[in-house]
Structures are given as structure tokens and as C-alpha cells.
């Protein structure tokens, strides 16, 4: 305390006086114990919690992907043809006849089935422009599924253009809803990571409704395509995927086969009512559209694609390598002319 | 006690118009309706508030020598102001309502005496008249820069590009964990809530906007200013308030003060919105009063009332000195030439300034665009964003397309339908002309620019890999992207035949679908620049088109 005198000489540095009338009461033993318990408790919780969290620290792993091939095929029945080509009618009549030719809807849909119908609703185009599946064709399939006693009938696709526009302007939303189907627009939160098990397609996000179906109907439309010449039924499976689909073109044939061997439909009904001959798959110009008034349906997607490619684009299987690759994977046969095929003409 | 009901009526009116504003803003989005395959149009009158905005109408008339579409409706606000004063600011304007609300919140900086003091008339309130004069003079020079400060532009821009996207994000952040819950009840609750919100207020897609943070923070700062001084923005900056204030000098409705009964209790000052001195003894500032009626409602002596045709001493006109008037004029005169000395207008175009379809040539565009962001809010592909420097400083926050985030949907014309001033002139999908309709001779389509390949990055050009996703997406027919087969050698020495894409500039409409679809996402190998845009005769590549 040697410096005390010098301090007091400076009035600004006067030590602060403790207030005389406010003595601090002594801490009781009880209060001291409580304080110790509080501090100790907080310290214990912090230590325990911190230890527990640090134990759980690991490098974030990729989302667990489910592994499941979606095989919705039905047993082959020699009583019925494997493929049918119906010509000369309006879309509803064509679909009715095609289903009847293959044994009727009851062969494909059982009571209480959840049926997912996958038309092509990729582009903001009207039915006349033939870039999306014909809405009447979709509506007829919906109607028949209800007849067969389905529990739910869902119509959905993962569009390329703005989905709200595609679903409205394709006419499919209105037509399917009029028949009582659930129309599901692509929702960024409704994807699950799936191990597709392909050669090039490993883990991809798949739109959930396609994973929760009992039966799946593929309803593509036959169109010209710049890279492969034609886009047919297998290309329609691009629309079950989310993620960066624009990479699939790099190995388009392998991608198509990988997808087709992951997703095996109950039935494929190809819309050839109007087909897009040039400037596909988007089209737009009515001069590129040809009215064929045809529907081709098959339980063998490979044979179906091979038939349509030959019939409308005169493309042989060697022009579309994915067909042979798919046949080699056991997905069907390229030689459609060796199959029992039924031809009908409604006109 | 009829008088005390006026503030209640005002509150109801304010809530109604705020709700109307937010409702219309939420409806400023793609909502399919009508026939099964019909074109999609904007049905809700989402431009309503801009059509009520006399500032937009007058400035637009100065700048473009015309009144676009419904702007004549703004007389609905302007004419009653001649009789009733600034009722619009106090009873209708949602920007005012929000500040009113924040101004009523308890604030450390505004207690009792401080609150009264903060509501006294201040000379700085005349700043808004300087802003107005400068803005209108700038409009005469052909710039709608006043849109930066117009209250509806400010509101739509801030809400549409910052607050609503943030709200979207927050709601999803809260609901998603609920929806992924293992407990069925929580899961269904989350899903139901999400579906209900999705059908009403949430955007179909999670939108985001360049500068959203800046716009949001600016807006919140303006609101927070009301914690210190109620309606600081309305009192000191708002050019629409200034316009209505200037017009209200002729108003026949005014505040009647009964000096005999006033005991200077200051209660009228406590919740005064305009800072116009309703208290007895001081001169009432007519052009500052927002007709909020709080003073009438709070006077315990009933010595205040609003009356038609009174003869009392007041400050009717804005308290604007000659010097301040000259400052405003000088600022307006100098601003546009200075900004254009910088950009040269059209002589130094930014290659990435891609205006929405239907936009007028840059000169005309800047004389109309009020930077409200309606076009950006409505774009279903989140393709339009506010510019930072692409349109020069003068064009700050005007719209530009960012194809990497979203391309222009071929038959969509929503942005042209919501534009309140005709900067994006209203067009039909047929006039846009990207999809050849049923029959009818095809005139030249609207073009936003032209696409070009970066052959150093393109997969078939540079990396010996198949691709042409761009060609698949090209929406015009015949396609503007055509391919040529070429033999290339890969790293293993194998010969491969690939299709290499090229652009036909006479067919390309600059929609950006190719750039959007390109797998090289962060720096696409095909990109759109503004050359060839149909709105600008001076920005063309080709001598003639097929």
C-alpha cells in the first residue's frame, strides 16, 4: 500500500468506497452447496453432451440408397399375343381394342392394385403437336384400371419444361382427372435415392410414386430424336428420374438399357395416333406431325420399340444398338416378327 | 363519440389493403386454369396497385409521352387527394401500413416524451420533395429511376425477391423434418400443412434472386427506422407521398383546431403518423398530414376535428425553399446525362443483358421500367433476376434473364402480362412466335439473343463424348441447333463418330434452353448473348433473315 497516498492526492483516482449501509450477507453453507451443484451439473451435462456428440462425429456419408429392381411384369400366357397393333380409330377406341387383344385389363390389374401410369408429359406442347402422349389414350387406360378394381390410379411424369405448363397444355392433367386419376406433378421433395444397378447408372434419385406402385403402365409416344433417330418406350423411363438427367445422353444406349432393366413395366402402350417425324423430341410444328391413328401395345418393350422404329422410321435394330443390348440383358426380343403379334384395323 | 371510430375504420382499411396487396403478390405466379390445353394467362389483376399509383403514371407520361394500359386509373387516387389530402398514405398504402405497424411497437428510442418529440414537424421532411422533383425531371430525360423509390416498386421488389423467397425457405426448413418424422401424427400434420401452404402462399419452386439479401436488408432497415421515428420513409423519402402532399395543398378537408379547449397535453402528438403538428398553437402542416385520424381520436378535450371548408392558418404547401427546389431540379437534370455519359446507352451493351420477351428497345425500356420486379416474381422458371451492372448503373434492378438458372419457357408470356408500365410490352404466345401455332402466317418471332458454342468445353467438340442435349431441348421448329457427324479420336486412339452441334443464327430465338440443359452447369458450353435480340435494330448479326 505504498502508493496509496499518491493515489488519494489525485481526486480523479479516488478508490471507490464500498457503500457503508449495504453489507453483503454471508453465504450460507446450504447456498454454497446449491451453487456447487448447479455449476457441477452444468459442467457434467456439457462434458457428457460434448463427449456424446464427438463420438458421433463422422464424415457425412451419402444418403443410403435402396436396392430394388422394379419388376411389374405379369406371367406370360400363350393364350394371348405378346404384341398388338391396332389401327384406324380414335385414341380411346384404339386403347380399348389393344387391351382387349392382349387379354383385357383384368389380366394386368388386380383388385386393390396401386397403378402408376407413366405417359410422356415432358414438353409444353398441345396434343396436336405430338410431343406428349395423347390425353384420350391416357384417360382410357385410367378408366379401365378403375374397372379392374384398382385401389389408386396415379398419372405422373417428371417433365423437362415447366411441369405446370406441360401437365395443363398436354391436356393430360384434365383428361386424367376427369377419369378420377390422381395427377402428381414432380415435386423436388418427392425423390428417393435408388441403386439402379446399371452398368453406367448407379445411384440416382427416382420419383417416389414410381417406387410405390403395384403395377406400372408405360405410355410413351413415338417421336423423332436427334441423337438416336427415334425416341420410343425405353426412353420414356428418363421421366422417372430426378437429378442431372442431361448426362445420360453421353452413353444413351447403355443408359436406356440400365433404366429398362431397372423398371420393368406391366404393359407398354405406345401412342402412335400422331407421331412426330422430324425436329423431335420437342417438335412444335404441325408439318412435322403425321396422323397414323395407331396404338401398339406389348408386354415386350424391346419387340415393341423394334417394331415401331422399323414401321415409322425404317430403322433396323443395328441403328438402335440399345435394342440388342436390351435383348442380351433378357428384357425381350428384337425379332418382333417371330412373336405372336395381332394386327387389328378398326376402320 | 363518432370521432373516435375513425382510427378504427382506418385500421380496417389498412389491413384490408395490406391483405389485398399480399394476396395479389402471391397470385403473381403461374397458376394453370381454364381449358384443358389452353394457353396460360395471368387472371388475377396483379398490377392493381401500380395502376393506382399516380407517381408511376405521371413519371411514365413524362418519360414515354404516353399512358400504358390501366395507368389512367391512378386518377382514382389523384382526384380524391384534391379533396381529402393524403388519405392514400394513411389509409391504403401497404408500405405505410407496415411502417405504421412497426412504428407502434415498443421502442427504447421512443418513450413518452421522446415519442412526442419524434413526431414534431422537422425540416428534413421536405427531402422527399427534392426526391420527387429530381425523379420527375429525370423522367423528362427518359429515365424511370424514380422506380427505385416508388413505394409499390419497393414493396413488390422487396417482398417478391427477398421476403417471400426467405419465407418459402423458412417454411420448408421447418416442415421438412416434420414430414420425415417417424411418428405418423407429426408426419401427417406436416404433410397437410405443407399441402395447404403449397396451394396458397408457397411458390411451386423454391425461387432465389440475385441481390435478394441486399434488397431484403434494405427493406428491413426502412421498416426498422420506424422504431426510431415513425414512418421515417413516408415522411422524408417517399416520392409518391411527396406528390400526394403537393397535390393535397388544394384539399378542402383540413384539421380544425379549437385553441380555446386545447390544454397542450400532447396526446395528439403521441401517435401522429405524418409529423404535421396537430397540437394547438402550432401551425398544421397540411402536406405532411396522412389523415390517420389518430389525433382526433386521442384528444381528450375534443378540440380537434377534420372539417371541410375551414379558414385557419396552416402551412398548406410543402415547406420547400427555393434553394431546395433548385437542388431537386439540378439533381434531376444532372442525373440522367451523367448516367448516360457512363453507359452511352446502347453503345456499350452488356453481352449478358437479356431482356424478357416483349421488352422494348433499351432506350424505351429504361423510360418505362420501374424496377418493380413483377416480371421476376411471376417467371415460372426463376429465369429473371435484377441486374447489378449489366444494364449500367442507371439500369440497376431492371430484369435480365439468367439462362443457367432458368430459360425462357417457349409459350409463356406472363412477364409481359404483369408489367405495369409496358417496358415489357404485352404479347401473346402467338406473337412470341416460338411455337408455330395452328395455321396462320408466321411473322418473325421475338428473339432475346443468340446462342453460341464454346467448342473448348462442349462434349462432342472437345471431349470426344456424345451429348447434344441442347439440340433435344431447342424449342423452335425447325430446330436452331443442327448437328454434323464428325469422326474424332478418343484418348485410346479409337475413332468415334459423334454429332457435333452448331447454331443457325437465323432460327435461334435466344431462349436459353440449350444453356440451361447443358451438362456443364457452372459454365455451360453453349450460352446466349444479347446480339440478335429482336427489340434492338442496332444489335443484329445477320444482314437478312430467311
Interface residues (C-beta under 8 A of the other chain):
Chain A: X124 X125 X126 X127 X128 X129 X135 X160 X161 X162 X164 X165 X167 X168 X169 X170 X171 X173 X174 X175 X188 X189 X225 X226 X227 X244 X246 X247 X249 X250 X251 X252 X278 X279 X281 X282 X283 X284 X285 X286 X288
Chain B: X30 X31 X32 X35 X36 X37 X38 X39 X40 X172 X176 X179 X204 X205 X206 X380 X381 X409 X410 X411 X412 X434 X435 X436 X438 X459 X465 X466 X467 X468 X469 X471 X472 X473 X474 X475 X476 X477 X478 X479 X483 X499 X517 X518 X519 X521
